[in-house]
Amino acid sequence: MSELEVIARIAVALAIGLLIGLERGWQKRDSEEGVRIAGMRTFALVSILGALWGLLSQDTNSLLLGIAFLAFAIVVIGAHIASARAYGDYGITTAIAVLLTFALGAAAMRGYLALSAALAVVTASLLGVKPFLHGLIQRIERHELYAILQFLLISVVLLPVLPNRGFGPWMAINPYEIWWMVVLIAAISFVGYFSVKLGGAKLGLGLTALLGGLTSSTAVTLSYSQMARERPDLIQFFAAGILFASGTMFLRTLLIASFIKTELFFHLIIPLAAMALMCYLSAYWMYRHSPREESLVGEAIIRNPFELRTVLKYGLLLTVVVFMSRLLRAWFGDLGVYLLAATSGIADVDPVTLTLARMTTVDLPMSVAVSGIFVATVVNTIVKGIMATAIARGRMFKLLGVTFIVTLVIGTILVLSV
């Protein structure tokens, strides 16, 4: 390693120490001099120290770096104990940050420049968002904590051990791929749930319905239709919420399909984005021209973000859809795909979207997948319109009918022209 490379790596180590030290110094800016076990200059020096020990260990023995870190850790722990006894501050965050800065400086010298720089940014960010994280912990309920742990169980623990190969007729059932798609849908639902949870009803019906569409636009439609039936004077308000959620459904479909098969994005972006825009514009107009009701509770659509029983049912549903897609295509060709899409769209768009997107990676023509996904969104939109009209009665049809019809016509024209 040339002298210029050594200087460059020390410069990166210095930047790492200054970045973490800046955050720690800002947090402890009101403390008296000598109270802190480490400030901005100390963090910079610690990172350089780690870099130098990393350099020396390269020319001698890597064990030397471990011994140096152990000795330094003893010094830091001793300083922390003395500080805790003197000032009663038993938090170890700064002490851990000092040790981590030493390690990152050594890593930078050993050539892990991008990794050490990225971890320095992550470290400074974690140190800086303490108030937000503590506030978040206060707002998380017990069932939400269980939901998070269960989600980690199915994604981090269970997913990697599933066999990644086909089983059954046509080798259609791939446990890893099916469960990976279940995890994807669960993750999107988590985003929608906690976005609404953190934003709360204060941000209004529009945002609640908009984000609720990430979880389930059908659930939003059911909930808001029932509330519209109870409060007919606010039916336009709730109709706007249904349109917001429906618009999000189109973008959600685009996201899911593109995640499985990137090429689908370029085929679906124009029709689905146009349909979403039409719903959003109509919803915004209704929202602006409807009576304001500050007491509306947006949490009406919030449910448990994750239920293991629901996930298992969804996995079973997805397995059935995957198998039926192969069966119907074998019997009826491309027509079977459209029949499956129309049938699945009655209940949910996601399973058929995931299935058809996955099939494009095997033997399904892109045009058939695009048409099938579009058919599912059309059927699902029609079903939501019928559902809302049946629950909230005639005026809801007047509010939603025109928008849904125009939206589907625009989408049909664009799909046929793409």
N, C-alpha and C positions, 0 to 999 in steps of 0.2 A: 504494500500500500504506500503510495507516494505521500510526500509531506503535504501536498495540496489537498489530497483526499482526507487526510487526518484533520486538517484545519476546517474543511467543509463539514465533517461529521461533528467536530467540537462545536461549530457554529449552530448546527441543528440541536445539539444537546443544550447549548446555552438558550436557544429560543424556547425549548421545552420547559426549562427551569423558570424562565421569565414569565411564560404564559401561566403556569400553575401558580407561581409566586404572586403574579398580579391578582389572580382571583383570591388567594388566601390573604394577601395584603389588604385587598379591598374589604373583605369580610371582617378583618380584625383592625380596620383603620382607626377605630376609636379606642383601641387598647393602649395602655401605657407602654413606653419603650422598655424592653426587657421582659415583659409579661409573655409575649409570644415565643414559642420555641423555635419558630422559623418565620422569616419574612421574605420579601421579594428577592433580596440579595442572597439570602441563605439558600433559597430554592435554586437559584441560578448556580451557586457554587456547588450545591449537592449534585446537580445534574452534570456539571463539568467533572466533579470528582468521580462520578460513576463512569463517565466517558473515559477518563484517564485509566481507571482500573480495568475497564474493558480493553483498552489498548495494551496495557501491560500484560494482561492475561493471554492475549493473542500471541505474544512473543515468548511466553513462558509456558504456563499451564492454566487451563480453564478453571481448574479447582481454585486457583488463586482468587478469581472473581467471587466465587461463593464464600470464601473465607473473608474477603474484604466486606462483602455485603453483611455477613453475620456480625462482624466487628462493628460495622456502622449501625446495624440494627440495635445492638446492645447500647451504644451511645445514645441513640434516639429514644429508646425505651427508658433509659436512665434520666434523660432530660424531661421526658413526659411525666415520670413519677415525681420528680422534684417539683415540676410546675403544678401538678395536681395537688400535691401536699401544700404548696404555698398559696395557691389561688382557688382551690376547690373545683377546678375544671377537669372533669374526668373523661371528657370526650377524646376519642383517639383518632378522629378524622384527619387532623393535621399531621399527626405522627405517621399514619398510613400514607398520606400524600407525600411526605418527605421520603419514605422508603421507596414508594413507587417512582418518584422523580429520579432517585439514584438508579433504579433498574432501567428506566427509560433512557437515561443518559448512556448507560452501558450498552443497551440495545442499539442505540443510534450509532455508537462507535463500532459495533460488531456488524454493521451494514444494514440493519433493519430500519432504514430511514423513514420510509412511508408509514410503516406499522407504528413505530414509536411516536411519530408526529401525530398520527390519527388518534392513538391512545391518549396522548397529551391533551388533545382537544376534547375527547370524551371525558377525561378526568376533570378538566376544568369545568366542563358543562355540568357534570354530576355534582361537583362541589358548589356550583353557582345556583342550582335549582333546588336547594334545600327547602326553602319556604314552600315552593310549589309541591314538592314531593310530600312534605309533612301535611300540607293541606289536603292533598289527594288521599293520603292514608286515612285522614279523618272522615272523608266523605265516602270511602268504600265501605259497603255493608258486608255482613258476614256471607250472605249468599253470593255476592259478587266476588269475594275472595275465593270461595270454593269454585266458582265458575272459572276464574283465572287459572287456578291450580289444575282443574280438570282439562282445560284447554291445553295447558302445557303437557299434561299427561298424554293426550291423544296425538299431539304434534311432535314433541321432543322425544318422548319415550317410545310410544307405540309405532309411529310412522316409520322410523328407520329400520325396524325389525321385520316389517311385513315383506313377503316375497314379491319381487318386482318381475313377475312373469305371468303369462296368461294361463287360465285354467278353463275347463269346460268346453262346450261346443264352440267352434271357431276361435278358440283361445280368447274369448271375449272378456272374461272376468280377470282383471289384473288387480289383486288386493291393494298393492302399493298405490297404483294410479287412482283407484276409486277412493281410497282413504285420503290421499293427497288432495283430491278435489273436495272432499268433505271438510278437511282442515281449511282450505281456501275459503269456502263459504262461511265457515265458523269465524274465520278471521275478519272477513268483511262485516259480518253481523256484529262482532265485537266493536269494530270501528264505529258503526252506526249507533250502537247502544251507548257507548261511553261518550260519544260526541254529544248526543242528546242529554245524557246524564250530567256532563260537565257544563254544557251550555244552559241547561235548565229551561224552564218555561219563560224566563225573563226575556229571552231573545225572540219570543213570539211563536205563533203557530207556523209561520212559513219555514223557519229554520228547523223546527221540530219535525215537521212533515218531510222536509227536504232530506234531513239526515235519517229519519225513520225509514225512508225508502231504501236505504242501504241495508236495512235489516229485512224488511218485507213490505212492499207497497200494498200487498193484499191485506196485511194486518192493519196498515194505516187506513185503508179504505173501509174495512169493517168497523174499526174504532170510530172514525170520523163520521161515518154514516149513522151509526147509533147515536152519537152526540148531536148530529143534525136533526135526527128525529125528535130528540128531547128538547132541542132548542131551535125550532124552525125559523126564528127571527135571525139566527146566525148561520143559516144554511149556506149562504154564499161564502162565508168565512171557511166553513168546513170543506166546501167544494174546492176552494183554492188549495187547501191542504192535501186533498186527494190528488189534485193535478200536480202539485209539487212532488209528491211521492212517486207518481206515475212517471214523471219526467226523469227522476233519479233511477227508476227501474230500467229505462232504456240505456242510460249511461253505465249502470251496473252490469247489464248484459254485455255491453261493449267491453268493459273491463275484464270480465270473466273469460269471454271468448278470446280476447287478445292475449290474456295471460297464458292460455293453453297453446294457442297458435297465433303467433305474431302477425302472420299474413292476413288473418281475418280482420284485423284492425282497419286495414286499408279498404276492405270491401264493405265494412259495416259503419265506419265512422260517419259518412255523409248521411245515410238514411236515419240512423239512430240518433245522431246529434241533432238533426233537423226535427225529429219527432220530440226529442227532449226539449228543444228550444220552444217549440210550439206550445207544449204543456206549461213550460215555465212562464212564457209571456202571458198566456191566458190566466194562469194562477196569480201572477203578479197583478194583473189588472183587477181581478176579483178581490184580491187581498186589499188593494188600495181603495177600492170603492165599496168595501163592506163595513158594517158597523164595528167599531173597536170594542173589544171586551178584554180588559186587562186581567180579569180573573180566570181566563181560560187556563187550564192546566195541561201543559204539553206532555206531562209524564203519562198521560192516558194510554199512549202506545208503547211505553217502556215496559219491557218484560225482563225476565231473567236472561242475561246475555248468552247463557250457555247451560243447557240441560243435557246430561249424558243420554237420557232416554230419547230425547228429540234427535240428537246426533246419530244414534244407532238407527232410528227410524229413517233418517235421511240417507244414511249409508245404504240401508236396505232398499229404499226407493231408487237410489242412484244405480244400484246393482241391477234392479229389475229393468230400469230404463236402458242401461247399457246392453243387457241381454236381449231385450225386445227390439232394440235398434238393429242388432245383428239378425235376429229372427225375421223381422218384417222386411228388412232389405233383401234377405235371402229369398223370401217368398214373393215379394212385390217389387223388388228393385227400388229405385228412387222414390216411387210413390209410397212405399212403406215408411220411408223417413218422414215424409210430410204428414202421414197419418199419425205417426208417433209424436211429432212436434205439436200437432193440433190437439191431440189427446192430453199430452203432458202440460201444455200451456194452460189448460183449464185450472190446474192446481198451482203450478209453479214453473217459472221459466228457467231457473238455474240448472236443474238436472239435465234437461234436454240440451241446453246450451253447452254445458260441460261435455256431454256425451258426443255431440256432433263435432265440437271443436277437437276433441281427442281423435275422433274417427278420421279427420282430415289428415292426421299424421300417418294413417295406415292406408286406406283405400277409398275414402269418400271424396268425390269431387268437390272443390271449393265452392262452386256455384250451388250445389245441392245443400251444403252445410249452411251457406248464407241464407238461402231461401227457407230452410227448415227453422233456423233461429228466428228469422223474421216472422214466420207463421206462428211460432210459439208466442212471440210478443204481441202479435195481433189478437190471437185468441185470448190471451191473458188480459189484455186491455178491454176487450169486449165483455169478458166475464166480470171484470171489476165495475164496468158501467152498469151492467145488469144487476149486480149485487148492490151497488149504491142506490139504484133506483128502487129496488125492491124493499130496501130497508128505510130509506129516507123519503120515499114517495116521489110524486110527479115532478116537483120543481127541481129536484136534483138531476133528473134526466135533461131538463132544459139547460141547466148549467154545465153539465158534463158532456152531453150528447154531441153538441156542435163541435166542441174542441176535440173530442175523441175521434169523431168522423173525419174532420179535416186533418188531424194528425195521421190517421191511418191511410188516408188518401195520399197525403204528401209522402209518407214512407213507402207506399206501394210504388208510386211513380219513380221515386229515387232508386229503389231496389231494382226495378226492371230496367232502369237506364244505366245502372252501374255495370 
